[in-house]
Amino acid sequence: MIAGRLTMRAQVERNQATGTDGWNNPGEPDFQPVGDPLPCFVWSTSGREVVGDERSALIEDVRGLFALGADLQPEDELISVTNRSGDIIHFGRLKVEGPLQHKHTHREANLRRIG
């Protein structure tokens, strides 16, 4: 069962902005919390450093498991990932990238750290 694996909680925010500016571009984002924190399990499988001429960047592959009925959409952001007692496990915002993958017992998402 996947329910035993979902030991973390993620507070989700969704962009509620509507309309466009004078140039017909999307307006400023307005992220608002969506419901109660979702049961989840978030992990990082690998991290690597890319070094250029003047810069270096750390690239991390972050994934998340969510229940089949979880209210989660592409472009949503996880503002916090905590354990059941409320201790922060993953610091910083994580953005849901691309479509969620539907598995037999859960949904899986690619996450990108926003920094």
PAKOL-49879 format. One line per field, with one value per atom (N, C-alpha, C): residue number from 0; residue in three letters; z, x, y. Coordinates in nm, 2 decimals. Example, Ala and Ser with C-alpha at 12.3 -4.5 7.8 and 13.67 -1.06 7.14 Angstrom:
<pts>
pos [0,0,0,1,1,1]
code [ALA,ALA,ALA,SER,SER,SER]
up [0.78,0.78,0.78,0.71,0.71,0.79]
east [1.32,1.23,1.32,1.28,1.37,1.29]
north [-0.57,-0.45,-0.33,-0.22,-0.11,0.00]
</pts>
This chain:
<pts>
pos [0,0,0,1,1,1,2,2,2,3,3,3,4,4,4,5,5,5,6,6,6,7,7,7,8,8,8,9,9,9,10,10,10,11,11,11,12,12,12,13,13,13,14,14,14,15,15,15,16,16,16,17,17,17,18,18,18,19,19,19,20,20,20,21,21,21,22,22,22,23,23,23,24,24,24,25,25,25,26,26,26,27,27,27,28,28,28,29,29,29,30,30,30,31,31,31,32,32,32,33,33,33,34,34,34,35,35,35,36,36,36,37,37,37,38,38,38,39,39,39,40,40,40,41,41,41,42,42,42,43,43,43,44,44,44,45,45,45,46,46,46,47,47,47,48,48,48,49,49,49,50,50,50,51,51,51,52,52,52,53,53,53,54,54,54,55,55,55,56,56,56,57,57,57,58,58,58,59,59,59,60,60,60,61,61,61,62,62,62,63,63,63,64,64,64,65,65,65,66,66,66,67,67,67,68,68,68,69,69,69,70,70,70,71,71,71,72,72,72,73,73,73,74,74,74,75,75,75,76,76,76,77,77,77,78,78,78,79,79,79,80,80,80,81,81,81,82,82,82,83,83,83,84,84,84,85,85,85,86,86,86,87,87,87,88,88,88,89,89,89,90,90,90,91,91,91,92,92,92,93,93,93,94,94,94,95,95,95,96,96,96,97,97,97,98,98,98,99,99,99,100,100,100,101,101,101,102,102,102,103,103,103,104,104,104,105,105,105,106,106,106,107,107,107,108,108,108,109,109,109,110,110,110,111,111,111,112,112,112,113,113,113,114,114,114]
code [MET,MET,MET,ILE,ILE,ILE,ALA,ALA,ALA,GLY,GLY,GLY,ARG,ARG,ARG,LEU,LEU,LEU,THR,THR,THR,MET,MET,MET,ARG,ARG,ARG,ALA,ALA,ALA,GLN,GLN,GLN,VAL,VAL,VAL,GLU,GLU,GLU,ARG,ARG,ARG,ASN,ASN,ASN,GLN,GLN,GLN,ALA,ALA,ALA,THR,THR,THR,GLY,GLY,GLY,THR,THR,THR,ASP,ASP,ASP,GLY,GLY,GLY,TRP,TRP,TRP,ASN,ASN,ASN,ASN,ASN,ASN,PRO,PRO,PRO,GLY,GLY,GLY,GLU,GLU,GLU,PRO,PRO,PRO,ASP,ASP,ASP,PHE,PHE,PHE,GLN,GLN,GLN,PRO,PRO,PRO,VAL,VAL,VAL,GLY,GLY,GLY,ASP,ASP,ASP,PRO,PRO,PRO,LEU,LEU,LEU,PRO,PRO,PRO,CYS,CYS,CYS,PHE,PHE,PHE,VAL,VAL,VAL,TRP,TRP,TRP,SER,SER,SER,THR,THR,THR,SER,SER,SER,GLY,GLY,GLY,ARG,ARG,ARG,GLU,GLU,GLU,VAL,VAL,VAL,VAL,VAL,VAL,GLY,GLY,GLY,ASP,ASP,ASP,GLU,GLU,GLU,ARG,ARG,ARG,SER,SER,SER,ALA,ALA,ALA,LEU,LEU,LEU,ILE,ILE,ILE,GLU,GLU,GLU,ASP,ASP,ASP,VAL,VAL,VAL,ARG,ARG,ARG,GLY,GLY,GLY,LEU,LEU,LEU,PHE,PHE,PHE,ALA,ALA,ALA,LEU,LEU,LEU,GLY,GLY,GLY,ALA,ALA,ALA,ASP,ASP,ASP,LEU,LEU,LEU,GLN,GLN,GLN,PRO,PRO,PRO,GLU,GLU,GLU,ASP,ASP,ASP,GLU,GLU,GLU,LEU,LEU,LEU,ILE,ILE,ILE,SER,SER,SER,VAL,VAL,VAL,THR,THR,THR,ASN,ASN,ASN,ARG,ARG,ARG,SER,SER,SER,GLY,GLY,GLY,ASP,ASP,ASP,ILE,ILE,ILE,ILE,ILE,ILE,HIS,HIS,HIS,PHE,PHE,PHE,GLY,GLY,GLY,ARG,ARG,ARG,LEU,LEU,LEU,LYS,LYS,LYS,VAL,VAL,VAL,GLU,GLU,GLU,GLY,GLY,GLY,PRO,PRO,PRO,LEU,LEU,LEU,GLN,GLN,GLN,HIS,HIS,HIS,LYS,LYS,LYS,HIS,HIS,HIS,THR,THR,THR,HIS,HIS,HIS,ARG,ARG,ARG,GLU,GLU,GLU,ALA,ALA,ALA,ASN,ASN,ASN,LEU,LEU,LEU,ARG,ARG,ARG,ARG,ARG,ARG,ILE,ILE,ILE,GLY,GLY,GLY]
up [0.00,0.00,0.00,-0.07,-0.08,0.04,0.11,0.22,0.33,0.35,0.45,0.41,0.29,0.24,0.24,0.24,0.24,0.38,0.43,0.56,0.58,0.47,0.47,0.44,0.46,0.43,0.35,0.24,0.16,0.15,0.18,0.16,0.02,-0.06,-0.20,-0.22,-0.31,-0.35,-0.50,-0.55,-0.69,-0.73,-0.85,-0.91,-0.94,-0.87,-0.88,-0.97,-1.03,-1.11,-1.24,-1.28,-1.41,-1.48,-1.61,-1.69,-1.74,-1.82,-1.88,-1.86,-1.89,-1.88,-2.01,-2.02,-2.14,-2.27,-2.25,-2.37,-2.39,-2.33,-2.34,-2.29,-2.19,-2.12,-2.00,-1.94,-1.82,-1.71,-1.62,-1.51,-1.40,-1.30,-1.19,-1.13,-1.10,-1.03,-0.89,-0.85,-0.72,-0.66,-0.59,-0.54,-0.40,-0.39,-0.27,-0.23,-0.10,-0.05,-0.10,-0.13,-0.18,-0.07,0.01,0.10,0.21,0.27,0.38,0.32,0.40,0.34,0.29,0.18,0.12,0.17,0.20,0.23,0.11,0.13,0.02,0.07,-0.02,0.01,-0.10,-0.06,-0.15,-0.13,-0.24,-0.22,-0.34,-0.32,-0.42,-0.45,-0.58,-0.62,-0.66,-0.70,-0.74,-0.74,-0.73,-0.74,-0.81,-0.90,-0.97,-0.99,-1.00,-1.02,-1.16,-1.23,-1.36,-1.35,-1.40,-1.39,-1.53,-1.54,-1.67,-1.65,-1.75,-1.74,-1.62,-1.60,-1.49,-1.38,-1.40,-1.30,-1.28,-1.17,-1.14,-1.09,-1.12,-1.07,-1.02,-0.92,-0.87,-0.92,-0.99,-1.05,-0.96,-0.92,-0.83,-0.89,-0.89,-0.94,-0.82,-0.81,-0.69,-0.75,-0.68,-0.71,-0.60,-0.62,-0.52,-0.55,-0.45,-0.45,-0.39,-0.45,-0.39,-0.41,-0.33,-0.34,-0.47,-0.52,-0.65,-0.66,-0.55,-0.55,-0.50,-0.49,-0.44,-0.54,-0.49,-0.57,-0.60,-0.70,-0.75,-0.90,-0.95,-1.09,-1.13,-1.26,-1.31,-1.28,-1.25,-1.22,-1.08,-1.00,-0.85,-0.79,-0.67,-0.59,-0.45,-0.41,-0.27,-0.19,-0.09,-0.02,0.10,0.15,0.26,0.25,0.29,0.30,0.44,0.52,0.66,0.69,0.81,0.86,0.93,0.98,1.04,1.16,1.23,1.35,1.31,1.19,1.15,1.13,1.15,1.13,0.98,0.94,0.80,0.75,0.64,0.58,0.46,0.37,0.25,0.26,0.26,0.26,0.12,0.12,-0.01,-0.09,-0.19,-0.27,-0.38,-0.41,-0.51,-0.61,-0.74,-0.84,-0.91,-0.93,-1.01,-1.15,-1.21,-1.35,-1.44,-1.55,-1.64,-1.59,-1.67,-1.62,-1.51,-1.42,-1.32,-1.38,-1.34,-1.39,-1.30,-1.36,-1.29,-1.29,-1.17,-1.14,-1.09,-1.06,-1.02,-0.88,-0.79,-0.65,-0.61,-0.70,-0.66,-0.79,-0.76,-0.87,-0.84,-0.94,-0.92,-1.00,-0.94,-1.00,-1.00,-1.11,-1.11,-1.04,-0.96,-0.88,-0.91,-0.92,-0.94,-0.83,-0.77,-0.66,-0.72,-0.66,-0.70,-0.61,-0.66,-0.58,-0.63]
east [0.08,0.00,0.09,0.05,0.12,0.10,-0.02,-0.05,0.05,0.11,0.22,0.35,0.37,0.49,0.47,0.35,0.33,0.34,0.47,0.50,0.52,0.52,0.55,0.42,0.42,0.31,0.36,0.29,0.33,0.21,0.24,0.15,0.16,0.05,0.05,-0.01,0.05,0.00,-0.03,-0.13,-0.17,-0.18,-0.14,-0.15,-0.30,-0.35,-0.49,-0.51,-0.40,-0.40,-0.48,-0.56,-0.63,-0.61,-0.64,-0.63,-0.48,-0.47,-0.34,-0.31,-0.19,-0.15,-0.18,-0.13,-0.15,-0.09,0.01,0.07,0.02,-0.09,-0.15,-0.07,0.02,0.10,0.03,0.05,-0.01,0.03,-0.07,-0.05,0.05,0.08,0.16,0.10,0.19,0.13,0.08,-0.02,-0.08,-0.10,0.00,-0.01,-0.08,-0.18,-0.27,-0.27,-0.27,-0.28,-0.40,-0.38,-0.49,-0.51,-0.62,-0.66,-0.56,-0.58,-0.49,-0.36,-0.25,-0.13,-0.16,-0.10,-0.12,-0.02,-0.07,0.03,0.12,0.25,0.34,0.47,0.55,0.69,0.78,0.87,0.96,1.10,1.18,1.32,1.40,1.53,1.62,1.71,1.71,1.79,1.93,1.96,2.10,2.12,2.24,2.28,2.42,2.43,2.56,2.59,2.72,2.75,2.80,2.75,2.79,2.87,2.99,3.08,3.10,3.08,3.10,3.22,3.24,3.36,3.35,3.23,3.22,3.12,3.05,2.95,2.95,2.89,2.87,2.72,2.66,2.52,2.51,2.43,2.40,2.27,2.26,2.14,2.10,1.98,1.93,1.80,1.79,1.67,1.58,1.47,1.38,1.25,1.19,1.07,0.98,0.85,0.75,0.64,0.60,0.48,0.36,0.25,0.12,0.01,-0.09,-0.21,-0.28,-0.35,-0.42,-0.52,-0.58,-0.69,-0.63,-0.50,-0.45,-0.48,-0.51,-0.54,-0.41,-0.34,-0.21,-0.21,-0.16,-0.16,-0.02,0.01,0.14,0.14,0.25,0.28,0.24,0.18,0.16,0.30,0.30,0.43,0.41,0.50,0.50,0.58,0.52,0.59,0.66,0.62,0.69,0.66,0.76,0.75,0.79,0.70,0.73,0.70,0.75,0.70,0.57,0.51,0.38,0.37,0.48,0.48,0.51,0.53,0.55,0.70,0.79,0.93,0.97,1.03,1.06,1.17,1.14,1.23,1.30,1.22,1.28,1.26,1.37,1.37,1.35,1.28,1.26,1.14,1.10,0.98,1.02,0.93,0.94,0.83,0.86,0.75,0.73,0.60,0.56,0.59,0.67,0.71,0.64,0.58,0.52,0.40,0.35,0.23,0.27,0.18,0.20,0.18,0.27,0.26,0.17,0.07,-0.03,0.03,0.05,0.09,-0.03,-0.02,-0.13,-0.18,-0.09,-0.13,-0.11,-0.05,-0.02,0.01,0.04,0.08,0.22,0.30,0.44,0.47,0.55,0.58,0.72,0.77,0.90,0.89,0.98,0.98,1.11,1.10,1.22,1.23,1.35,1.37,1.37,1.30,1.29,1.38,1.48,1.57,1.61]
north [-0.12,0.00,0.12,0.22,0.35,0.44,0.42,0.51,0.51,0.39,0.38,0.45,0.48,0.55,0.70,0.75,0.90,0.95,0.96,1.01,1.15,1.23,1.37,1.45,1.58,1.66,1.78,1.82,1.93,2.03,2.16,2.26,2.31,2.31,2.34,2.48,2.56,2.69,2.68,2.75,2.75,2.90,2.93,3.06,3.09,3.20,3.24,3.36,3.41,3.53,3.50,3.60,3.59,3.72,3.72,3.84,3.87,3.97,4.01,4.15,4.19,4.33,4.40,4.52,4.60,4.55,4.46,4.40,4.26,4.22,4.09,3.98,4.01,3.90,3.87,3.75,3.71,3.81,3.83,3.93,3.87,3.95,3.90,3.78,3.68,3.56,3.59,3.52,3.54,3.40,3.34,3.21,3.21,3.12,3.11,2.96,2.94,2.80,2.72,2.60,2.51,2.40,2.42,2.32,2.28,2.17,2.12,2.06,2.05,1.99,1.84,1.81,1.68,1.58,1.45,1.35,1.32,1.30,1.29,1.22,1.19,1.15,1.21,1.30,1.38,1.34,1.31,1.27,1.32,1.32,1.37,1.25,1.21,1.10,1.13,1.25,1.28,1.43,1.46,1.60,1.61,1.70,1.72,1.86,1.90,2.04,2.05,2.16,2.20,2.32,2.32,2.43,2.49,2.62,2.70,2.79,2.88,2.97,3.06,3.12,3.22,3.17,3.06,3.02,2.87,2.84,2.70,2.68,2.57,2.55,2.40,2.39,2.26,2.21,2.10,2.04,1.92,1.92,1.82,1.76,1.63,1.56,1.53,1.61,1.59,1.53,1.43,1.36,1.36,1.34,1.33,1.23,1.16,1.07,1.13,1.12,1.17,1.07,1.08,0.99,1.01,0.91,0.92,1.04,1.07,1.17,1.31,1.32,1.45,1.57,1.68,1.80,1.87,1.82,1.87,1.88,1.99,2.02,2.07,2.05,2.11,2.26,2.31,2.45,2.49,2.40,2.42,2.43,2.49,2.50,2.45,2.37,2.32,2.42,2.49,2.59,2.53,2.41,2.35,2.20,2.12,1.98,1.94,1.89,1.86,1.72,1.67,1.54,1.55,1.45,1.45,1.55,1.56,1.65,1.80,1.83,1.97,2.01,1.93,1.96,1.97,2.08,2.10,2.00,1.93,1.83,1.89,1.95,2.01,2.16,2.24,2.38,2.44,2.55,2.62,2.57,2.65,2.61,2.51,2.42,2.32,2.34,2.34,2.36,2.23,2.20,2.08,2.10,2.02,2.04,1.93,1.98,1.88,1.81,1.72,1.64,1.54,1.52,1.41,1.28,1.18,1.05,0.97,0.90,0.82,0.67,0.63,0.49,0.41,0.28,0.20,0.25,0.29,0.32,0.46,0.54,0.68,0.77,0.89,0.98,1.03,1.05,1.08,1.21,1.30,1.43,1.46,1.53,1.59,1.72,1.76,1.88,1.96,2.09,2.17,2.27,2.28,2.38,2.52,2.61,2.75,2.83,2.90,2.97,3.10]
</pts>
